[in-house]
């Protein structure tokens, strides 16, 4: 019996996906591990491979049509195998009987998911171009005809610098702003989730100032010695240690029940041109400062390369949003759905402050905690935030952790 090809569920929040391109056509032979099609999700472009060997008997869902997850999008089998259901036209040389209804899964292996490698986008003339996601977005924003661009990447792949060179040479301007343009899939999902968070979770904000002067100097000393630590690493470690002391903050509520998480899965917001992604460091409470540094660097690099897997972007219990590198004095962040709080980290700015009745210049950083007021009240938020502050200002703690 032919095996259905099922649209995978790429993440907990993914309800539908769109096939960008079928890499196999009806009648093509399929081996295990062959890429069947590419899919645009809310966060990236993914490749779906086959667990089965045989022939692609029928494509049920064509490229460009959004469908719910778990929908049957095609069938793999042997030429001549009969299928019950609605009739279908078979490709030359392949005897395909009627199909089962699209969207009805039967027993069979679901395709596996591999990180995205490249995107192939068809033009209106149905000629395929090998193009990177960033180049494709830039070309779409400026309504560029890809047939006029020569790719400089591997195997003629069009990369972002090729599109930029074309725009500079032809003085091309973006599509007029007056014409409404649809949000990207990622932006639509971000908008949906943030609106859901603001509506369902009453946000409460608390801000403290942290004197980072000594820690910044300590980090500079470590850097001179070749240590890789960043200020974000110290903040992450302080947050993880504090979440152990305040399990209520590392919990989730639906307004009726509370779920306390036994481990800390730390989300670190990463800004991309397409939007914001939040890779998650799992079991962060079991990692050393060095391990936190290595894992955060790895995930940030994968995020910027568009290679994060769905598992690496889900399951967080607390998130840090750091805008310290953007010269921001203060800001608030919106809680990720499924969590109860998020920490907004601003820039460390030199300011005159009073120490022992003397005015001195210190590097001051503001931390703002956004809390779900259904489960975290103001006093708890203040104690939690001040506990983070105390750790960041305690140099003996950091000397012990890096020693």
C-alpha positions as a LaTeX table, in Angstrom:
\begin{tabular}{lrrr}
\hline
Residue & $x$ (\AA) & $y$ (\AA) & $z$ (\AA) \\
\hline
Unk1 & 0.00 & 0.00 & 0.00 \\
Unk2 & 1.38 & 3.47 & $-0.86$ \\
Unk3 & 2.78 & 5.49 & 2.04 \\
Unk4 & 1.37 & 8.99 & 2.59 \\
Unk5 & 3.77 & 11.93 & 2.86 \\
Unk6 & 2.67 & 13.95 & 5.89 \\
Unk7 & 3.26 & 17.65 & 6.50 \\
Unk8 & 5.37 & 17.52 & 9.70 \\
Unk9 & 4.67 & 19.57 & 12.81 \\
Unk10 & 7.81 & 21.70 & 13.17 \\
Unk11 & 7.14 & 23.15 & 16.61 \\
Unk12 & 4.64 & 23.30 & 19.45 \\
Unk13 & 3.00 & 26.46 & 18.11 \\
Unk14 & 3.05 & 25.55 & 14.40 \\
Unk15 & $-0.44$ & 24.90 & 13.06 \\
Unk16 & 0.16 & 25.17 & 9.31 \\
Unk17 & 3.05 & 25.34 & 6.86 \\
Unk18 & 3.58 & 26.12 & 3.19 \\
Unk19 & 5.58 & 24.05 & 0.73 \\
Unk20 & 8.02 & 26.35 & $-1.09$ \\
Unk21 & 9.18 & 23.82 & $-3.65$ \\
Unk22 & 8.89 & 20.12 & $-4.43$ \\
Unk23 & 12.40 & 18.70 & $-4.99$ \\
Unk24 & 10.90 & 15.51 & $-6.43$ \\
Unk25 & 8.26 & 15.32 & $-9.13$ \\
Unk26 & 5.58 & 12.72 & $-9.83$ \\
Unk27 & 7.21 & 9.64 & $-11.28$ \\
Unk28 & 10.63 & 10.34 & $-9.74$ \\
Unk29 & 12.44 & 7.60 & $-7.85$ \\
Unk30 & 12.86 & 8.32 & $-4.14$ \\
Unk31 & 15.55 & 6.94 & $-1.85$ \\
Unk32 & 15.71 & 7.13 & 1.93 \\
Unk33 & 17.19 & 10.48 & 2.90 \\
Unk34 & 16.25 & 12.22 & $-0.36$ \\
Unk35 & 14.85 & 15.74 & 0.08 \\
Unk36 & 11.19 & 15.68 & $-0.93$ \\
Unk37 & 10.32 & 19.36 & $-0.52$ \\
Unk38 & 11.20 & 22.58 & 1.31 \\
Unk39 & 8.79 & 24.21 & 3.75 \\
Unk40 & 8.48 & 27.76 & 5.07 \\
Unk41 & 7.71 & 27.77 & 8.77 \\
Unk42 & 7.25 & 30.70 & 11.13 \\
Unk43 & 10.98 & 30.79 & 11.92 \\
Unk44 & 12.96 & 29.40 & 8.99 \\
Unk45 & 13.02 & 27.34 & 5.82 \\
Unk46 & 13.20 & 23.60 & 6.48 \\
Unk47 & 13.94 & 20.61 & 4.25 \\
Unk48 & 11.81 & 17.49 & 4.58 \\
Unk49 & 13.40 & 14.17 & 3.70 \\
Unk50 & 11.93 & 10.75 & 3.06 \\
Unk51 & 12.08 & 7.69 & 5.27 \\
Unk52 & 10.76 & 5.54 & 2.43 \\
Unk53 & 12.05 & 4.22 & $-0.89$ \\
Unk54 & 9.92 & 3.99 & $-3.98$ \\
Unk55 & 8.33 & 6.31 & $-6.52$ \\
Unk56 & 6.62 & 9.65 & $-5.90$ \\
Unk57 & 3.22 & 8.53 & $-7.13$ \\
Unk58 & 1.23 & 11.68 & $-6.52$ \\
Unk59 & 1.64 & 15.27 & $-5.28$ \\
Unk60 & $-1.55$ & 16.19 & $-3.45$ \\
Unk61 & $-0.59$ & 19.68 & $-2.25$ \\
Unk62 & 1.22 & 21.94 & $-4.70$ \\
Unk63 & 3.80 & 24.56 & $-3.71$ \\
Unk64 & 2.49 & 27.86 & $-2.37$ \\
Unk65 & $-0.61$ & 26.46 & $-0.65$ \\
Unk66 & $-0.67$ & 26.67 & 3.18 \\
Unk67 & $-2.04$ & 23.49 & 4.78 \\
Unk68 & $-2.51$ & 22.32 & 8.39 \\
Unk69 & 0.19 & 20.16 & 9.91 \\
Unk70 & $-0.36$ & 16.37 & 9.62 \\
Unk71 & $-2.01$ & 16.89 & 6.22 \\
Unk72 & $-1.21$ & 14.33 & 3.53 \\
Unk73 & 0.70 & 16.19 & 0.81 \\
Unk74 & 1.64 & 13.27 & $-1.44$ \\
Unk75 & 2.19 & 9.52 & $-1.76$ \\
Unk76 & 5.22 & 7.26 & $-2.18$ \\
Unk77 & 4.90 & 3.67 & $-3.37$ \\
Unk78 & 5.57 & 1.28 & $-6.18$ \\
Unk79 & 4.29 & 1.87 & $-9.74$ \\
Unk80 & 1.03 & 0.03 & $-10.22$ \\
Unk81 & $-0.04$ & 0.04 & $-6.57$ \\
Unk82 & $-3.75$ & 0.73 & $-6.16$ \\
Unk83 & $-5.06$ & 3.50 & $-3.91$ \\
Unk84 & $-8.66$ & 3.90 & $-2.90$ \\
Unk85 & $-10.43$ & 7.27 & $-2.87$ \\
Unk86 & $-10.67$ & 10.09 & $-5.40$ \\
Unk87 & $-9.30$ & 9.69 & $-8.90$ \\
Unk88 & $-6.03$ & 11.22 & $-10.05$ \\
Unk89 & $-4.07$ & 11.59 & $-13.24$ \\
Unk90 & $-0.84$ & 9.64 & $-13.20$ \\
Unk91 & 2.44 & 10.73 & $-14.80$ \\
Unk92 & 3.58 & 8.91 & $-17.87$ \\
Unk93 & 4.73 & 5.37 & $-17.14$ \\
Unk94 & 3.24 & 5.24 & $-13.65$ \\
Unk95 & 0.02 & 3.39 & $-12.97$ \\
Unk96 & $-1.64$ & 5.28 & $-10.11$ \\
Unk97 & $-5.08$ & 4.37 & $-8.91$ \\
Unk98 & $-7.44$ & 6.70 & $-7.00$ \\
Unk99 & $-6.01$ & 8.43 & $-3.97$ \\
Unk100 & $-7.07$ & 8.52 & $-0.35$ \\
Unk101 & $-8.48$ & 11.86 & 0.77 \\
Unk102 & $-5.87$ & 14.55 & 1.36 \\
Unk103 & $-5.34$ & 15.18 & 5.01 \\
Unk104 & $-6.13$ & 11.62 & 6.11 \\
Unk105 & $-3.02$ & 9.93 & 7.42 \\
Unk106 & $-2.61$ & 6.17 & 7.22 \\
Unk107 & 0.06 & 4.03 & 8.86 \\
Unk108 & 3.48 & 4.94 & 7.57 \\
Unk109 & 6.65 & 6.72 & 8.53 \\
Unk110 & 6.49 & 10.47 & 8.81 \\
Unk111 & 9.22 & 12.40 & 6.97 \\
Unk112 & 12.10 & 13.56 & 9.09 \\
Unk113 & 13.23 & 17.17 & 9.34 \\
Unk114 & 16.73 & 18.46 & 8.68 \\
Unk115 & 18.04 & 22.01 & 9.16 \\
Unk116 & 17.74 & 24.26 & 6.09 \\
Unk117 & 20.62 & 24.25 & 3.64 \\
Unk118 & 19.43 & 26.49 & 0.83 \\
Unk119 & 16.25 & 27.75 & $-0.78$ \\
Unk120 & 15.23 & 27.40 & $-4.40$ \\
Unk121 & 12.55 & 29.85 & $-5.48$ \\
Unk122 & 10.73 & 29.65 & $-8.82$ \\
Unk123 & 10.13 & 32.74 & $-10.94$ \\
Unk124 & 6.93 & 33.47 & $-12.83$ \\
Unk125 & 8.47 & 31.76 & $-15.86$ \\
Unk126 & 8.86 & 28.56 & $-13.74$ \\
Unk127 & 12.64 & 28.69 & $-14.00$ \\
Unk128 & 14.27 & 27.64 & $-10.72$ \\
Unk129 & 16.91 & 29.80 & $-9.06$ \\
Unk130 & 19.21 & 28.72 & $-6.26$ \\
Unk131 & 19.04 & 31.60 & $-3.80$ \\
Unk132 & 19.70 & 32.19 & $-0.11$ \\
Unk133 & 16.76 & 33.21 & 2.14 \\
Unk134 & 18.26 & 36.68 & 2.83 \\
Unk135 & 18.82 & 37.29 & $-0.90$ \\
Unk136 & 15.28 & 36.14 & $-1.68$ \\
Unk137 & 13.79 & 38.53 & 0.88 \\
Unk138 & 15.84 & 41.47 & $-0.44$ \\
Unk139 & 14.87 & 40.68 & $-4.02$ \\
Unk140 & 11.18 & 40.47 & $-3.11$ \\
Unk141 & 11.30 & 43.79 & $-1.23$ \\
Unk142 & 12.66 & 45.52 & $-4.37$ \\
Unk143 & 10.64 & 43.55 & $-6.94$ \\
Unk144 & 13.83 & 42.36 & $-8.66$ \\
Unk145 & 13.70 & 39.96 & $-11.63$ \\
Unk146 & 16.04 & 37.18 & $-10.53$ \\
Unk147 & 16.73 & 36.14 & $-14.13$ \\
Unk148 & 18.82 & 39.32 & $-14.47$ \\
Unk149 & 21.14 & 38.42 & $-11.58$ \\
Unk150 & 24.15 & 36.12 & $-11.86$ \\
Unk151 & 24.86 & 34.25 & $-8.65$ \\
Unk152 & 28.36 & 34.22 & $-7.18$ \\
Unk153 & 27.72 & 31.49 & $-4.63$ \\
Unk154 & 28.37 & 27.75 & $-4.92$ \\
Unk155 & 26.89 & 26.27 & $-8.13$ \\
Unk156 & 25.68 & 29.72 & $-9.17$ \\
Unk157 & 23.64 & 30.30 & $-6.01$ \\
Unk158 & 22.40 & 33.88 & $-5.67$ \\
Unk159 & 23.51 & 35.39 & $-2.35$ \\
Unk160 & 22.63 & 38.68 & $-0.66$ \\
Unk161 & 25.66 & 40.57 & $-2.01$ \\
Unk162 & 24.61 & 39.69 & $-5.60$ \\
Unk163 & 21.21 & 41.32 & $-5.09$ \\
Unk164 & 22.81 & 44.34 & $-3.39$ \\
Unk165 & 25.21 & 44.79 & $-6.30$ \\
Unk166 & 22.29 & 44.67 & $-8.75$ \\
Unk167 & 20.34 & 47.26 & $-6.75$ \\
Unk168 & 23.32 & 49.62 & $-6.61$ \\
Unk169 & 23.98 & 49.26 & $-10.32$ \\
Unk170 & 20.37 & 49.87 & $-11.34$ \\
Unk171 & 19.40 & 52.36 & $-8.61$ \\
Unk172 & 16.44 & 50.18 & $-7.77$ \\
Unk173 & 14.18 & 51.41 & $-4.96$ \\
Unk174 & 11.94 & 49.31 & $-2.70$ \\
Unk175 & 8.37 & 48.54 & $-3.65$ \\
Unk176 & 6.37 & 51.73 & $-2.82$ \\
Unk177 & 5.51 & 51.90 & 0.84 \\
Unk178 & 2.02 & 53.13 & $-0.01$ \\
Unk179 & 1.16 & 49.70 & $-1.36$ \\
Unk180 & 0.21 & 47.29 & 1.45 \\
Unk181 & 2.60 & 44.36 & 1.61 \\
Unk182 & 1.83 & 41.11 & 3.43 \\
Unk183 & 3.82 & 40.40 & 6.57 \\
Unk184 & 6.28 & 37.55 & 6.31 \\
Unk185 & 5.22 & 34.27 & 7.88 \\
Unk186 & 7.65 & 34.90 & 10.75 \\
Unk187 & 6.27 & 38.40 & 11.40 \\
Unk188 & 2.70 & 37.08 & 11.36 \\
Unk189 & 3.50 & 34.42 & 13.96 \\
Unk190 & 5.44 & 36.91 & 16.12 \\
Unk191 & 2.48 & 39.31 & 16.01 \\
Unk192 & 0.06 & 36.54 & 16.89 \\
Unk193 & 2.08 & 35.28 & 19.85 \\
Unk194 & 2.86 & 38.70 & 21.29 \\
Unk195 & $-0.77$ & 39.74 & 21.06 \\
Unk196 & $-1.77$ & 36.48 & 22.75 \\
Unk197 & 0.72 & 37.13 & 25.55 \\
Unk198 & $-0.40$ & 40.71 & 26.20 \\
Unk199 & $-4.08$ & 39.74 & 26.18 \\
Unk200 & $-3.84$ & 36.61 & 28.36 \\
Unk201 & $-1.06$ & 37.56 & 30.80 \\
Unk202 & $-1.42$ & 40.80 & 32.83 \\
Unk203 & 2.10 & 42.25 & 32.65 \\
Unk204 & 3.72 & 43.81 & 35.71 \\
Unk205 & 7.07 & 45.63 & 35.45 \\
Unk206 & 9.87 & 46.16 & 37.99 \\
Unk207 & 13.20 & 47.90 & 37.26 \\
Unk208 & 16.47 & 47.99 & 39.21 \\
Unk209 & 19.86 & 49.55 & 38.51 \\
Unk210 & 22.95 & 47.36 & 38.67 \\
Unk211 & 26.46 & 48.71 & 39.17 \\
Unk212 & 28.41 & 46.75 & 36.54 \\
Unk213 & 31.71 & 48.63 & 36.93 \\
Unk214 & 33.60 & 45.89 & 38.76 \\
Unk215 & 32.19 & 43.04 & 36.67 \\
Unk216 & 33.04 & 44.84 & 33.41 \\
Unk217 & 36.60 & 45.34 & 34.63 \\
Unk218 & 36.82 & 41.68 & 35.70 \\
Unk219 & 35.56 & 40.52 & 32.33 \\
Unk220 & 38.20 & 42.73 & 30.62 \\
Unk221 & 40.91 & 41.02 & 32.67 \\
Unk222 & 39.59 & 37.60 & 31.68 \\
Unk223 & 39.50 & 38.63 & 28.03 \\
Unk224 & 43.17 & 39.64 & 28.18 \\
Unk225 & 43.88 & 36.12 & 29.45 \\
Unk226 & 42.03 & 34.61 & 26.48 \\
Unk227 & 38.80 & 33.71 & 28.30 \\
Unk228 & 35.71 & 33.90 & 26.02 \\
Unk229 & 33.15 & 35.13 & 28.54 \\
Unk230 & 30.68 & 37.89 & 27.61 \\
Unk231 & 28.60 & 40.11 & 29.87 \\
Unk232 & 25.58 & 38.12 & 28.68 \\
Unk233 & 27.18 & 34.95 & 30.08 \\
Unk234 & 27.44 & 36.51 & 33.54 \\
Unk235 & 23.84 & 37.75 & 33.35 \\
Unk236 & 22.65 & 34.31 & 32.21 \\
Unk237 & 24.48 & 32.59 & 35.06 \\
Unk238 & 23.09 & 35.06 & 37.59 \\
Unk239 & 19.56 & 34.47 & 36.27 \\
Unk240 & 19.94 & 30.68 & 36.40 \\
Unk241 & 21.25 & 30.76 & 39.97 \\
Unk242 & 18.41 & 33.06 & 41.04 \\
Unk243 & 15.72 & 30.94 & 39.37 \\
Unk244 & 16.85 & 28.05 & 41.58 \\
Unk245 & 16.07 & 30.23 & 44.60 \\
Unk246 & 12.71 & 31.46 & 43.22 \\
Unk247 & 10.94 & 28.45 & 41.62 \\
Unk248 & 7.69 & 30.44 & 41.35 \\
Unk249 & 9.31 & 32.58 & 38.66 \\
Unk250 & 10.35 & 29.44 & 36.76 \\
Unk251 & 6.74 & 28.27 & 36.44 \\
Unk252 & 3.72 & 28.47 & 34.16 \\
Unk253 & 0.05 & 29.18 & 34.77 \\
Unk254 & $-3.10$ & 29.01 & 32.65 \\
Unk255 & $-5.03$ & 31.04 & 35.22 \\
Unk256 & $-6.38$ & 27.94 & 36.93 \\
Unk257 & $-3.37$ & 25.73 & 37.60 \\
Unk258 & 0.36 & 26.25 & 38.17 \\
Unk259 & 3.14 & 24.10 & 36.72 \\
Unk260 & 6.51 & 24.37 & 38.48 \\
Unk261 & 9.42 & 23.40 & 36.24 \\
Unk262 & 12.12 & 21.29 & 37.86 \\
Unk263 & 14.79 & 22.44 & 35.37 \\
Unk264 & 15.71 & 25.83 & 33.93 \\
Unk265 & 15.43 & 26.04 & 30.15 \\
Unk266 & 16.83 & 29.49 & 29.38 \\
Unk267 & 15.75 & 31.39 & 26.27 \\
Unk268 & 18.07 & 34.04 & 24.78 \\
Unk269 & 16.37 & 36.38 & 22.32 \\
Unk270 & 18.32 & 36.86 & 19.06 \\
Unk271 & 17.39 & 39.62 & 16.61 \\
Unk272 & 17.42 & 38.77 & 12.90 \\
Unk273 & 16.46 & 40.83 & 9.86 \\
Unk274 & 13.30 & 38.72 & 9.50 \\
Unk275 & 12.31 & 39.08 & 13.15 \\
Unk276 & 13.11 & 37.80 & 16.62 \\
Unk277 & 13.93 & 34.18 & 17.47 \\
Unk278 & 14.51 & 32.71 & 20.92 \\
Unk279 & 16.86 & 29.71 & 20.99 \\
Unk280 & 16.64 & 27.79 & 24.25 \\
Unk281 & 19.53 & 26.50 & 26.37 \\
Unk282 & 18.10 & 23.35 & 27.91 \\
Unk283 & 18.99 & 22.36 & 31.47 \\
Unk284 & 20.90 & 25.61 & 31.89 \\
Unk285 & 20.88 & 25.08 & 35.66 \\
Unk286 & 23.23 & 22.13 & 35.18 \\
Unk287 & 25.82 & 24.03 & 33.10 \\
Unk288 & 28.97 & 25.79 & 34.18 \\
Unk289 & 29.72 & 29.36 & 33.10 \\
Unk290 & 32.01 & 28.00 & 30.37 \\
Unk291 & 29.32 & 25.61 & 29.14 \\
Unk292 & 26.74 & 28.40 & 29.12 \\
Unk293 & 29.12 & 30.49 & 26.98 \\
Unk294 & 29.69 & 27.67 & 24.51 \\
Unk295 & 26.02 & 26.77 & 24.19 \\
Unk296 & 24.81 & 30.36 & 23.80 \\
Unk297 & 27.42 & 31.06 & 21.10 \\
Unk298 & 26.46 & 27.89 & 19.25 \\
Unk299 & 22.75 & 28.70 & 19.28 \\
Unk300 & 23.27 & 32.35 & 18.32 \\
Unk301 & 25.37 & 31.30 & 15.31 \\
Unk302 & 22.75 & 28.77 & 14.22 \\
Unk303 & 20.02 & 31.40 & 14.62 \\
Unk304 & 21.82 & 33.90 & 12.38 \\
Unk305 & 22.48 & 31.18 & 9.81 \\
Unk306 & 18.81 & 30.12 & 9.85 \\
Unk307 & 19.70 & 26.62 & 11.01 \\
Unk308 & 17.86 & 26.36 & 14.33 \\
Unk309 & 15.70 & 23.27 & 14.66 \\
Unk310 & 12.17 & 23.49 & 16.13 \\
Unk311 & 13.33 & 21.75 & 19.31 \\
Unk312 & 15.97 & 24.45 & 19.81 \\
Unk313 & 13.29 & 27.16 & 19.74 \\
Unk314 & 10.70 & 25.66 & 22.09 \\
Unk315 & 10.27 & 24.59 & 25.69 \\
Unk316 & 11.77 & 27.66 & 27.39 \\
Unk317 & 10.87 & 28.41 & 31.02 \\
Unk318 & 12.43 & 31.92 & 31.27 \\
Unk319 & 13.82 & 34.34 & 28.66 \\
Unk320 & 16.46 & 37.06 & 28.60 \\
Unk321 & 16.17 & 39.88 & 26.05 \\
Unk322 & 19.47 & 41.77 & 25.92 \\
Unk323 & 19.70 & 45.11 & 24.10 \\
Unk324 & 22.85 & 46.16 & 25.88 \\
Unk325 & 24.79 & 46.48 & 22.63 \\
Unk326 & 22.25 & 48.95 & 21.19 \\
Unk327 & 22.83 & 51.92 & 23.55 \\
Unk328 & 19.43 & 51.56 & 25.22 \\
Unk329 & 18.89 & 53.05 & 28.68 \\
Unk330 & 15.72 & 51.17 & 29.50 \\
Unk331 & 13.00 & 49.04 & 27.87 \\
Unk332 & 10.36 & 46.44 & 28.68 \\
Unk333 & 9.87 & 43.07 & 27.00 \\
Unk334 & 6.75 & 41.00 & 26.35 \\
Unk335 & 6.56 & 37.61 & 28.05 \\
Unk336 & 6.86 & 34.59 & 25.77 \\
Unk337 & 3.69 & 32.46 & 25.82 \\
Unk338 & 4.21 & 29.48 & 28.10 \\
Unk339 & 6.47 & 31.39 & 30.50 \\
Unk340 & 5.78 & 33.67 & 33.46 \\
Unk341 & 8.52 & 36.28 & 33.15 \\
Unk342 & 11.15 & 37.82 & 30.87 \\
Unk343 & 14.20 & 39.92 & 31.75 \\
Unk344 & 15.00 & 43.03 & 29.68 \\
Unk345 & 18.70 & 43.95 & 29.85 \\
Unk346 & 19.69 & 47.50 & 28.90 \\
Unk347 & 23.09 & 49.06 & 28.18 \\
Unk348 & 25.70 & 49.69 & 30.87 \\
Unk349 & 26.01 & 53.49 & 30.80 \\
Unk350 & 28.51 & 55.58 & 32.73 \\
Unk351 & 26.69 & 57.86 & 35.17 \\
Unk352 & 27.46 & 59.99 & 38.21 \\
Unk353 & 26.27 & 58.16 & 41.32 \\
Unk354 & 26.66 & 58.65 & 45.07 \\
Unk355 & 28.97 & 56.24 & 46.88 \\
Unk356 & 29.82 & 56.91 & 50.55 \\
Unk357 & 28.49 & 60.46 & 50.18 \\
Unk358 & 30.82 & 61.09 & 47.23 \\
Unk359 & 29.83 & 61.52 & 43.60 \\
Unk360 & 31.66 & 59.03 & 41.40 \\
Unk361 & 31.27 & 57.76 & 37.83 \\
Unk362 & 30.08 & 54.16 & 37.55 \\
Unk363 & 28.75 & 51.91 & 34.78 \\
Unk364 & 25.06 & 51.47 & 35.53 \\
Unk365 & 22.83 & 48.92 & 33.81 \\
Unk366 & 19.06 & 48.77 & 34.18 \\
Unk367 & 17.26 & 45.42 & 34.42 \\
Unk368 & 13.48 & 45.30 & 33.93 \\
Unk369 & 11.48 & 42.20 & 34.79 \\
Unk370 & 8.15 & 41.70 & 33.02 \\
Unk371 & 6.05 & 39.33 & 35.12 \\
Unk372 & 2.73 & 37.56 & 34.71 \\
Unk373 & 0.83 & 39.18 & 37.59 \\
Unk374 & $-1.46$ & 36.16 & 37.87 \\
Unk375 & 1.35 & 34.18 & 39.48 \\
Unk376 & 4.11 & 36.70 & 40.33 \\
Unk377 & 3.18 & 39.63 & 42.55 \\
Unk378 & 5.16 & 42.85 & 42.91 \\
Unk379 & 7.03 & 41.83 & 46.06 \\
Unk380 & 8.18 & 38.54 & 44.56 \\
Unk381 & 9.29 & 40.26 & 41.35 \\
Unk382 & 11.26 & 42.84 & 43.36 \\
Unk383 & 12.99 & 40.19 & 45.49 \\
Unk384 & 13.87 & 38.12 & 42.42 \\
Unk385 & 15.26 & 41.09 & 40.52 \\
Unk386 & 17.29 & 42.35 & 43.49 \\
Unk387 & 18.73 & 38.86 & 43.95 \\
Unk388 & 20.05 & 39.00 & 40.36 \\
Unk389 & 21.45 & 42.47 & 41.04 \\
Unk390 & 23.22 & 41.25 & 44.18 \\
Unk391 & 24.89 & 38.41 & 42.29 \\
Unk392 & 26.09 & 40.64 & 39.45 \\
Unk393 & 27.67 & 43.02 & 41.96 \\
Unk394 & 29.29 & 40.25 & 44.06 \\
Unk395 & 32.82 & 39.81 & 42.67 \\
Unk396 & 33.76 & 36.94 & 44.97 \\
Unk397 & 31.00 & 34.87 & 43.35 \\
Unk398 & 32.45 & 35.33 & 39.85 \\
Unk399 & 36.03 & 34.79 & 40.91 \\
Unk400 & 34.92 & 31.49 & 42.39 \\
Unk401 & 32.95 & 30.46 & 39.30 \\
Unk402 & 35.75 & 31.15 & 36.82 \\
Unk403 & 38.55 & 29.99 & 39.09 \\
\hline
\end{tabular}
